[in-house]
């Protein structure tokens, strides 16, 4: 930024921001596998939706593939945090792959819910975004027996055989406000609508959206650090804009454009649940070099959530499965 251009007076950083427990767990799984087994370690899809994370793990020896048929027979395969359909596990069995499931426990909970709804004879509506990895995996649990609704308009039009026997569940990374609007329509249309005992939008998604709303009340511009294929990051950008601040989704500091800050007094910074803190600190340093001297943290709530790693011990996994990979 040219020296004669006025810098923002203050930068506010959202708390919580960045990695959630499910993302940390998934990345830990890949790192442990890389430590305990000889390369290559294969990962189906992106373990989490962040380019920096994928590039970092690739340099360590992780091989990311789109489909199971790209993995050599008998190799080690890790399933991403977004979850997969049962068909993927069946394909892995047919290729005698050793599989470690890094699906986020909150996504696993949604899979269990839709199966329970099906056993109860309910028509199932999934609120989510078409084509997202999580949605593909969830709908794969019950091919042809679940309807996807992405908008209020679709919620007004969706049809079911029996309006008294309907259940709804959601993608975990939706906008809380958007999901609530869709859910309100479904509740109005289907009086006996069955909903999960607790909301399916994950705690981290809700907390980060609550924090960015608070920041948007004070900031003229909000920067969201996250990749463009990250649903929860894009939702943060949308929530910030809906709350009155101009907002931009950036993968890293190199994407920042100087003109965004002309006449701007306060800038807010947050990060999607799959974005590492390093990328946020790079953005902070950008503003420090610009001349900003006042940095504040705005904490909406404290997070103390952690998920245990998958129950299979990596060492036992190699022994029991006959994995030719050896412990380093």
Residue pairs with C-beta under 8 A, 6 or more apart in sequence:
1 7
1 258
1 261
1 290
2 258
5 258
5 261
5 262
7 261
7 287
7 290
7 291
7 292
8 220
8 221
8 261
8 264
8 265
8 266
8 267
8 287
8 290
8 292
9 265
9 266
9 292
9 294
10 265
10 266
10 267
10 292
10 294
10 295
10 296
11 266
11 267
11 268
11 269
11 284
11 287
11 292
11 294
11 295
11 296
12 215
12 218
12 219
12 266
12 267
12 268
12 269
12 295
12 296
12 297
12 298
13 268
13 269
13 270
13 280
13 284
13 295
13 296
13 297
13 298
14 208
14 211
14 212
14 214
14 215
14 268
14 269
14 270
14 271
14 297
14 298
14 300
15 211
15 297
15 298
15 299
15 300
16 204
16 207
16 208
16 211
16 299
16 300
16 301
16 302
16 303
17 208
17 211
17 269
17 270
17 271
17 275
17 280
18 225
18 271
18 272
18 273
18 275
18 276
18 277
18 280
19 27
19 273
19 274
19 275
19 276
19 277
20 202
20 203
20 204
20 205
20 273
20 274
20 303
20 305
21 204
21 303
21 305
21 306
21 307
22 81
22 104
22 105
22 106
22 107
22 202
22 204
22 273
22 307
23 48
23 81
23 104
23 273
23 274
24 306
24 307
25 81
25 102
25 104
25 105
25 307
25 308
25 309
26 47
26 48
26 80
26 81
26 102
26 104
27 47
27 48
27 53
27 57
28 309
29 47
29 78
29 100
29 102
29 309
29 310
30 41
30 43
30 47
30 57
30 62
30 78
30 102
31 57
31 60
32 309
32 314
33 41
33 76
33 78
33 100
33 314
34 41
34 57
34 60
34 61
34 62
35 328
36 314
36 315
36 318
36 325
36 327
36 328
37 76
37 314
37 318
37 323
37 325
37 326
37 327
37 328
38 325
38 326
38 328
39 61
39 63
40 61
40 62
40 63
40 75
41 61
41 62
41 63
41 76
41 78
42 62
42 63
42 64
42 65
42 70
42 71
42 75
42 76
42 77
42 78
43 57
43 62
43 63
43 64
43 65
43 77
43 78
43 80
44 64
44 65
44 66
44 67
44 68
44 71
44 77
44 78
44 79
44 80
44 84
44 88
45 64
45 65
45 66
45 80
45 82
45 133
46 53
46 54
46 64
46 80
46 133
46 229
47 53
47 54
47 57
47 62
47 64
47 78
47 80
47 81
47 102
48 80
48 81
48 274
49 82
49 133
49 226
49 227
49 229
49 230
49 231
49 233
49 274
50 226
50 227
50 230
50 272
50 274
50 275
50 276
51 227
51 251
52 251
52 252
52 275
52 276
52 278
52 279
53 274
53 276
54 64
57 64
58 64
65 71
68 77
68 88
68 91
68 92
68 95
68 97
69 91
69 95
71 77
71 92
71 95
71 97
73 95
73 96
73 97
74 95
74 96
74 97
74 98
74 323
74 324
75 97
75 98
76 97
76 98
76 100
76 323
76 325
77 92
77 97
77 98
77 99
77 100
78 99
78 100
78 101
78 102
79 88
79 89
79 99
79 100
79 101
79 102
79 103
80 102
80 103
80 133
81 102
81 103
81 104
81 107
82 103
82 104
82 107
82 132
82 133
82 134
82 137
83 103
83 104
83 107
83 108
83 111
83 133
83 134
83 137
83 138
84 103
84 136
84 137
84 140
85 136
85 137
85 139
85 140
85 141
85 143
86 140
86 141
87 140
88 137
88 140
89 99
92 99
98 317
98 318
98 321
98 323
100 310
100 312
100 314
100 317
101 310
102 310
103 137
104 172
104 202
104 307
105 307
106 172
106 200
106 202
106 203
107 134
107 137
107 138
107 172
109 200
110 138
110 169
110 170
110 171
110 172
110 196
110 200
111 137
111 138
111 141
113 169
113 196
113 200
114 124
114 126
114 138
114 141
114 142
114 146
114 169
115 141
115 142
117 124
117 167
117 169
117 194
118 124
118 142
118 145
120 167
120 194
121 165
122 165
122 166
122 167
122 194
123 147
123 160
123 161
123 162
123 165
123 166
123 167
124 142
124 145
124 146
124 147
124 166
124 167
124 168
124 169
125 146
125 147
125 148
125 149
125 158
125 160
125 166
125 167
125 168
125 169
125 186
126 135
126 138
126 139
126 146
126 147
126 148
126 149
126 168
126 169
126 170
126 171
127 149
127 150
127 168
127 169
127 170
127 171
127 174
127 179
127 182
127 183
128 134
128 135
128 138
128 148
128 149
128 150
128 170
128 171
128 174
129 135
129 150
129 171
129 174
129 231
130 148
130 150
132 171
132 173
132 231
134 171
134 172
134 173
134 231
135 148
135 171
138 146
138 169
138 171
139 146
139 148
147 158
147 160
149 155
149 158
149 182
149 186
151 182
152 181
152 182
152 185
154 182
155 182
155 185
155 186
155 189
156 185
156 189
158 186
160 166
160 190
163 189
163 190
163 191
163 192
164 190
164 191
164 192
165 192
166 186
166 190
166 192
166 193
166 194
167 193
167 194
167 195
168 183
168 186
168 193
168 194
168 195
169 195
169 196
169 200
170 179
170 183
170 199
170 200
170 201
171 200
171 201
171 231
172 200
172 201
172 202
172 205
173 201
173 202
173 205
173 231
173 232
173 235
173 273
174 201
174 205
174 231
174 235
175 209
175 235
175 238
175 239
176 201
176 205
176 206
176 209
177 209
177 239
177 242
178 235
178 238
179 201
183 195
186 193
187 193
199 206
202 273
203 303
203 305
204 232
204 273
204 303
204 305
205 232
205 235
205 273
207 300
207 301
207 303
208 232
208 236
208 270
208 272
208 273
209 235
209 236
209 239
210 300
210 301
211 270
211 298
211 299
211 300
211 301
212 222
212 224
212 236
212 239
212 240
212 243
212 268
212 270
213 239
213 240
213 243
214 298
214 300
215 222
215 240
215 245
215 268
215 270
215 298
216 222
216 239
216 240
216 241
216 243
216 244
216 245
216 247
216 268
217 243
217 244
218 266
218 268
218 298
219 245
219 266
219 267
219 268
220 245
220 246
220 263
220 264
220 265
220 266
220 267
221 245
221 246
221 247
221 248
221 260
221 261
221 264
221 266
221 267
221 268
222 237
222 240
222 245
222 246
222 247
222 248
222 267
222 268
222 269
222 270
223 247
223 248
223 250
223 256
223 267
223 268
223 269
223 270
223 283
224 233
224 236
224 237
224 240
224 247
224 248
224 249
224 250
224 270
224 271
224 272
225 233
225 250
225 251
225 252
225 269
225 270
225 271
225 272
225 275
225 279
225 280
225 283
226 232
226 233
226 234
226 236
226 249
226 250
226 251
226 271
226 272
226 274
226 275
227 233
227 251
227 272
227 274
227 275
228 234
228 249
228 251
230 272
230 273
230 274
230 275
232 272
232 273
232 274
233 249
233 271
233 272
233 273
233 274
233 275
234 249
236 247
236 249
236 270
236 272
237 247
237 248
237 249
238 247
240 247
240 268
240 270
241 247
245 268
246 260
248 256
248 257
248 260
250 256
250 283
251 279
252 279
252 282
253 279
253 282
253 283
253 285
253 286
256 283
256 286
261 267
267 287
267 292
269 280
269 283
269 284
271 277
271 279
271 280
284 295
287 295
288 295
315 327
317 323
318 325
318 326
318 327
